[in-house]
Amino acid sequence: MAEACTALWGVRDNQRPAPAPARMRTRTRSTGGQAHMSPAKAIGPEATAYAATLRTVVNHFIASGGTQKEIAVSAHIAPATLSRYLSGERIAPSSFIAALDAFLTQRGRPLETGIRDRLDELCGLAHEASGSPAVQLAHLKEELARIQAEKKAGKTELAALQEHADQLADQLRQALDQARSSEEKRLALEERAAGQENSLQHAQAYTRQLQTELTSLQEQVVLIQREVKVLRQQNKRLIEEEGTASPGPRSKAVSGASTQAANAREETSRSSGSASGGSKKRDKPGTPPQEQTPRTGPQVTPPQPATAFTISWTGNEDPRTFTKNKKAMLGGGLMPLGVIFLYTGSQVSGVAALVYIITGLVCLPVGYVLYDDTDLPKLMHQRTLHLDNTGLTTNDTHGKQHFSWTSIKKISIHHTPEKIHNRAPLALHLQLHPAAKEADRTSRPAGWPLAQTPPAACRRPPRTYMDEWVPVCVLGPLTGPEKTDLQNTITHYLKKAPEGVW
């Protein structure tokens, strides 16, 4: 529209003839019957340019299908007054420009910024150049009202900005308070982590000590097994010679057998002494071996006490000690990251500080929600795991399950694929022989929440998947000695070590 108005304006300016000299109007006065001529009020160049610009805008609207009367009605003026504005006989006030712009905007043809500014400028110049004090006074009143309206709007905007600044200051203070609180929590967590690290180091040292003692005991067991083997051979030989040998030769045979057993013990003692660093004394060369009293019957090895392992959990243990959760690991990383963002935001200023603080405030609660596991202990149940010479037994609120050693193919200790409250618990898994009668009775791992669906391996026949691991008990936290005892018991009865995370 601006281009069309500018073009139309230029065309009209080119076609307009040069201004004629002021015309004279004749007025007839009844003074002696003679007519006196009085000059008409001349229109200044500023008013002429102002009226020409208005005509250009109005004519462009009329050319697009509008009428001059529509403009007059929208501006709440008479059509004759609008004609005087366009002819320059009267100077249109600035309120008319605002009404004209609003009308054209409503009709979808708003004034361009350049044309509106030009009209405002010409309006001011025309009023200033006008010789009529009334016209100048009306223009000044309009300008004063406009300035007052702008001042009022400025005060309103300033008040809104001040309120927004106060809100930002309050948010900043709250963010700093939260940052200080988060820093205190972080220090407490670091102290707790340091304590747990010390406990872990002590536990590792204790485990190494137990391993050393276990190795020494295993060496002693090997030595005892060798001696028992020699004694059994002697007993067998004595039984074979008992019915046929005379008392003299028999005594000699017994003496020789006893000497052989004594030599075997001496050899094992020397081996044990060399294995333990040479702490045992060796017999002097030339010392005659001591003879044993001959036995009249076969030797019977005394039965060893049965190995058993029993452990129970209440269900209120810390879930982080026997489960894993990737979201919790992410939450544990987000919380210190949020603290770092808050600290960085307190060290810088401007928009960067606000961005850092907002990011930190988002990271802290999200990390806490991901890291918090307070709901899991409410779902767990009390459970017991027992291993003895009869097999493996689990017991919880759901019931009791027993698996004989002949029905178990393998044992593994690893985390279940299914999760409890977004955490995968550590569980004892079995691979059962397909022909075992216990295979059809596996329904739910001990300790698994009753309100949650059991793992898929417990809901289908194990004969379908012969090598599938079936969880039978959700383990709780275990100390180093407890882990060692559980491993040794499984290895003792199953004749193979458990698989999995250990």
Secondary structure, DSSP 8 states (H G I E B T S, - for coil): -HHHHHHHHHHHHHHS-------EEEEEEEETTEEEEEE-----HHHHHHHHHHHHHHHHHHHTT--HHHHHHHTT--HHHHHHHHHTSS---HHHHHHHHHHHHHTT----HHHHHHHHHHHHHHHHH---HHHHHHHHHHHHHHHHHHHHHHHHHHHHHHHHHHHHHHHHHHHHHHHHHHHHHHHHHHHHHHHHHHHHHHHHHHHHHHHHHHHHHHHHHHHHHHHHHHHHHHHHHHHHHHTTS-HHHHHHHHHHHHHHHHHHHHHHHHHHHHHTTS-S----TT---------SS-----------EEEEE-S-S-GGGTEE-HHHHHHHHHHHHHHHHHHHHHHS-THHHHHHHHHHHHHHHHHHHHH--TTGGGT---EEEEEETTEEEEEETTEEEEE-GGGEEEEEEEE-SS-BTTBEEEEEEEEE-TT-GGGGS--S-BT--TTS---GGGSS-TTTSTT--EEEEE-----HHHHHHHHHHHHHHHSS--EE--
